[in-house]
Amino acid sequence: MVVRARDVMTERVVTIWADAPLARAQERMAESRFSALPVVDRRFSLVGVISLVDVLRHRDDPHAVVGDAMTEQVVSVLPTTNVSIVAHRMRVYGELRLVPVVDKGVLVGVITRSDLLRHRHSGGRLRRTARRIGGVLPVAPLPEAMAPRGAGRRRRCGSRT
């Protein structure tokens, strides 16, 4: 069974508007305990992502708004994107905190590293099912695309590779 982005994404997304003050973005991140938030317009279309690092870079400007500090070019995926592609992109673009899931221009969810791990730990079962039954999820290794480079390789004695 092919697992898609829609199967592991978080649908209840904490977002912020581009015209909100930076202080509000910082508050929302602190309240929700996230290090990045998707930035949307009034139609809930994705316009960027703001991270705590972005907020800190612009903290000296008291009049700065989210749109001034956010990253506009965002790696996003469709709901039908294979989860292994999402994991690969998160690994290649190592600074990604979240990958927005966009359908017809509208933000429908986000995938975080935790979402990928939770799905993997559930043995491939949908997270919603695991949540409904209230079971404890077993620990499993990282998806292959998320494993650090060189993971599982052992050096031979006297070898430098």
N, C-alpha and C positions, 0 to 999 in steps of 0.2 A: 504494500500500500504506500503510495506516495503521500508524504506529509506536506501540506501547503502552509503558507504564511498565515492564512485565516484560521488554521487549526491550533496555532500556538500563540497568536497575538493577544495582547491585552486590549480589550475593546473599550473599557472605561478609562479614557485617557485624560490626564491633567494637562490642559493647554493654557496658552496665554496669547493675548492679542499683541500685535506689533506696536500699537500706540500706547501700551501700558508702560508705566514708569519702571525703570530697572529695579527699584526697591520692591515693587510688587512681584516681579519675577523671582527675586531672591526669597521673598516671603513664601511664595508658592512652592519653591524647591525645598525650603526648610520644613514647611508643613507636611509635604508629601514624601519627604526624604528621598528626592530624586536629584540627580546631578545635571539633568538636562530636561528641557520641555519643548514640545513642538509649538511653533508659533503659527497661528491661523488667522485668517481674515474673518469678517462677519458671516461669510457663507461656509465657514469651516473648511476652507481650502488651505492646504499647507503652503506657507510662505517662507518658512525657515525653521531653524532650531536654535535655541539659546542654551548655553551651558553655564555652569557656575563660573568657569574660567572666563567666559565672555563677560559676565557680570563684573567680575573682579577687575578685568582690564579697563572697564569704563566707570569704575566706582567714583572717580574724582570729578566726574561731570554730573552735577546735581540735576541737570535738565535732560539727561539722556533717557531715551525710551528704548524698549526692547528692540525695535526695528533698527536702531543705530548700532546695536551690539551683536545681533543674531548672525548666524551663518545662513546665507541665502541658498547656496548650492548644496542641497541635501541629497544624500543617497537614500532613495525610497524604493519600495517594491509594491507590486500588485498583490492582492489577496491570493492569487493563484500561483505565486512564485514558490518554487520548491524550497523547503526549509534549509536544505544543504547549501543552496546558493546564498541564502541570507547569512548562514553561519560563515561561509567563505568570505563574504563581503565584510563582515564584522572582523574577521581575522586579518584580512588584507588592509582594511582601513582601521587600524588598531585603536584609534581615538574615538570610534563610534560608541556612544553610550546607548543609543537607541536607533532603530531603523523604522521610520514611519511607513505604515501600510496605507496606500492611497488607491481609491477606486473612483474612476471618472473625475479626478481632480479633488475629491473630498477625502479628508483624513478619516479612516475607519478604524484605525488601531495603531499600535506600536509593538515592536518586538525588541526586547532587551536581552542582554546576556542571560539574565535570570530566567526569562521565558524559555530560552533554548535549553538551558540546563534542566529546568523543571520538566520539560517535555521529554528530554533524554532520560531523566531519572524515573519517569513514569513508565519506562519500558515501551515508549512509543504511543501509549494511550493518550487520548485527548485530555488535556489538563482539566477541562470542564467536567469530564466523567470522574476523574480522581477527586475533584473538589466535591462533587455530589455525594460520593460514597464516603468521603472523610477519611480515606486511608492514608497511611504513612507511605511516602514514596521511597523506594529503595535507591541506594546510591549506585551510580553507574559511571563509567568513564565518560570523558568529554566526547562530543561528536567529533569524528575524524577531522572535519574542517576547522574545528575550534581548538584542536590540540596544538600545543606549542611546536614550533619547528624543531625537528630532531627528537620529538617525544618517542619513546619506545626504542630508540637506537642505543646500542651499547658499544662502547669502544672496546676493541680487542687490546690485550696487553701489548704495549709497544707501538700501538697504532695512534696516529694523530687525527684520524677522521672520525 
